[in-house]
Amino acid sequence: MKEYIEERAIAIANYIIDHNATVRQTARRFGISKSTVHKDVADRLIHINPRLAAQARVVLDVNKSERHIRGGLATREKYQHRLAICSKSDEHNL
């Protein structure tokens, strides 16, 4: 494996652990795809540093188990925002 890939996999794992980051946040931060984040943490890192891979996996598993909650909260916020906009426009029409 190329050295820069190993370094990236380690940097990704450290970022995930330090920031309790999701795959999407990590991908955005490093300018790579979510698939690459998964590949680096799930496949490559196990061969490079198994202990670090296990720590990152714990964070990702917690984030995965909570994603339906974050999605629900985002949807709720979206509709509350729409309701606020509609209420303001109704006030102006009176």
N, C-alpha and C positions, 0 to 999 in steps of 0.2 A: 504494500500500500504506500502511496506517496506521502511524504512527510507532511505536506501542507494539509492533507485530508485528516491525518491523525491529529494535528494541532487544532484543526477546526472542530473535530469531534470532541476533543477535550474542552475547548473554549465553549462550545454549545452546552455541554453537560454542566460546566461550572456556572454558566449564565442561568440555566434552568434552575439549578439548586439555589443559587444566591438570590434570584429574583422571584422564585416560585412561579416561573413563567410557563405559559402555555406553549404548545407547539406553534400556534399561529403568531404569538408575540415574538418567539424566538426566531422564527423564519423571517419576520419583518425586520427584526434587529440586525440579522446577519445578511439580509438580502438574498436569501435562498428559498427554495420551495419547502413546503411542509413535508413533502416526501423525503427530501434530503435530510431534514432534521430527524425524521423517524429512522431513516437508514443509518445515519451517524450514531444515534443513541442506541438503537435496538440491535444493530448488526456489527458495526465497526468498533464501537467503543468496548464491547464485551471482550474483544481480542486485545485491545490496547490497555484498558484499565477496568477490570471487572467490578472492582469496588465502586468506582465512580459511576459506572454504568448502572449499578444497582441503586445508588442514591438518586440518580436522575430519573430512573424508572419509577421510583416511589412517588416523586413529585408529579410526574406525568400521569400516573395511575390515579392519584387524588384529583388532579385537574379533570381527567376524563370522567371520573365518577360524579363530578360537580357540574359538568358542562350543561346538563339539562336545566339546572337551576339558573345558571347565568343566562341561558337562552330565554328562559321564561321572564327573568327580570328585564332583559333588554326589550322583549316584546311589550311588557307592561309599561316601561318607560316610553316606548314609541307611541303607544296609544294614549298615554297621559299627555304627552306633548301635543298630539293631534287634537285632543279634547281641549286643551288650553288655547290652541290657535283658533279652533272653532268658536269657543266661548268669547274670545276677544273680537272676532269678526261679527258675532251676533250682537255684541254691545255697541259696536260702531253703527250697525244697521238700525238701531232703535231711535 
